[in-house]
Amino acid sequence: MVLDNFRVGGIERLALDQLFALSDMGISAVAYYRQEKATKENPNFLDLEAERIAQKGIQIIAMPEGDLAQLRVLVYLLQNNSFSIVINHSVGASVTLRLAKILSRNSVTIKTFIHQLPTLSAPMQRIKRFIYALTSDELFGYSVAVVQDWNKRLDRNPLSKAILGWKRPKVLRNGIYLNRLPRLQPPIEEKFKQIRMVFIGRGVAWKNKEFIISSLRSMAPKQVRALLVLPSIESEAREELTAEFGELIEFEIGKKVEDIFFTQNDINIYPVNYGPKAQFIESISLNCLEMACLGIPSLVTKQGCSTWPELEMAGVIKEVDWNQSNNFEVALYAASQVRFESCKIDEFKSLISIENNLKEILDFSR
């Protein structure tokens, strides 16, 4: 496996879940990451998951800086091991991997995963990603939106379609390593009997964390509370929010999902906003999948559920128009009344398990 870094984020979480599940399946895997400094200087999964990584004996190795140095490492690795697949989570590493494959005379299959909508990249960066991706043996997009956006961009004119469009990604849905999920807790204390809006993720603009804050501010006191689960937060920002909301807002900073106390009255809020230029939207994050496996509903952005229609049909995912406050409040209170039987939650887990993702990766290589 190759990826850029192990900072706290969706790509890195997926990569570790794949590694954990491969270990359970008795399949030998080693992960190489390209940005040691970026990993160490930020909240990262190597620290958060150190115990489980050690328990499973997973090798995770930082590569030296620079494309040439990394090429040398990969050539040596492929010459001296009998790996059959490279799971590549870094489109930028595709060219280096292809050169390493040629120089090592290894027949390994390079399977590259696209995790970002092309629309969210700057024009020049987007063109580079299209070119780099062509050097992979197989391409996969984690969502219908990613694949649709990728194909739409390539098909915009005959030249790009002819030169860059001869290799297209297939949809391969993400998944969750189920053994790391916590158990849902009953609402013991009185405050836990209130609806609690949960936001999980980084504080980047397009994830729209501010929607939670504005909603808490506009809704009547004591009707709802909020929990922000973040890799990090500036102390000044936390103090300001605590001063304004008091006990109505909670923070879990730099923790794994399994170390957080979730209850039946939690509603996951994922109000992504890709901007006016985005034609395709992916509304269901890994955190939404984690919550579904606990039986916690998620409210998500409209027109972004095409990758997981089963979850929307089952009611554990509900689309919302964030621009209409009444629409959100009605959806929030409706979701708070939903309870899923254990057998239904087991269905969600079976659907979302990372094993489904890995079995397709392994099957595609045959």
Residue, then its C-alpha position, 0 to 999 in steps of 0.5 A: m500500500v502507498l499513500d501520502n501520509f497518515r494525518v487524521g482524515g478519510i483516506e488515511r482512515l480507510a487505508l488503516d481499515q484496509l490494513f487491519a482487515l487484510s491482517d485478519m484475513g491472513i494477507s501480508a501487507v506493508a504500507y509506505y507513506r511519502q510525507e513523514k514530516a506532514t504526518k509527525e507535525n499533525p494529529n495522525f493515526l500512527d499515534l492514535e492507532a499505535e496499539r492496534i497497529a502493533q497488535k496486528g504486526i502491520q509494517i508502516i514505513a516512511m519513505p525518504e523525501g523526493d521522487l528519486a529517493q522514493l523510486r529507489v525504495l520502491v524498486y528495491l521493494l518490488q525486486n525483493n518481494s513477491f507482492s501481487i497488488v499495490i493499493n495506491h491511495s496517492v494519485g501523485a505516486s502513480v508515475t513513480l510506481r509505474l517506473a518502479k514496476i518497469l525497472s524492477r521487472n515486476s508484474v505487480t498490479i497497481k490499483t489507484f484510488i481517486h478520493q477527491l472530486p476533480t472539480l475541487s482541484a485547481p485546473m493545472q492540478r486536475i490535468k496532472r491528476f488525469i495524466y498521472a492516473l493513466t500510469s496505473d493498471e486499474l482506477f477506482g473512485y470511492s463514490v459515484a460522484v467522483v467517477q461521474d465528475w471524473n468522466k464529465r471533465l474528460d468528456r468536455n472536449p474531443l481532445s481531452k477525451a481522446i488523450l486522457g479518456w481511454k482509462r476510466p475509473k470504476v466505482l468501489r465503495n469504501g467500508i469500515y473495519l467493524n472491530r474498531l467501532p464502539r457500542l452505542q450507550p443508553p442516555i443515562e444522564e438527563k442531559f443525554k436525553q436531549i437531541r445532540m447534533v454531532f459533527i465529526g471531521r476536520g474543520v475545512a471550509w467545505k465540510n461546513k462545520e459552522f452550520i452546527i454552530s449557527s444551528l445551535r445559536s438559532m434553535a431554542p436553548k436546551q432543545v438541542r446540544a452539539l458535539l464537535v469531534l475534531p482532530s484539533i482546535e485552536s484554544e481561543a476558538r474553543e474558549e469562545l464557543t464554550a463561553e457562548f454555549g456553556e454545557l450545550i456544546e462539547f468537544e472531543i479533540g484528537k480521539k478515535v471514534e471508538d473512544i467517544f461516548f455516543t448515545q441513541n439521541d445523537i444525530n450525525i450532521y454532515p452539511v458538506n458544501y462543495g460550492p456552486k461549481a460542483q455538479f456532483i456531490e458525495s454526501i456520505s462520508l466514512n463518519c456517516l458509515e461509522m454512525a450507521c453501524l451504530g444505528i445513529p442517523s445522519l443528515v446529509t447534503k441533498q443529491g449526494c446519496s447515489t453511492w449508498p442508496e440502500l442506506e437512504m432507503a433504510g432511513v439511516i441517511k436523510e438528505v436535507d436542504w441546509n438553506q431552509s432552516n425549517n427543513f433542517e429542524v423538521a428532519l432533525y426532530a424526525a431523525s431523533q424519533v428513529r430507532f433501529e432494531s439490532c437486526k437492522i443494524d447488523e444489515f448495515k454492518s454487513l453492507i458497510s464492512i471493509e471486507n466487501n471493499l477488499k474482496e473486490i480489490l482481490d477479485f479484480s486482480r484475478 
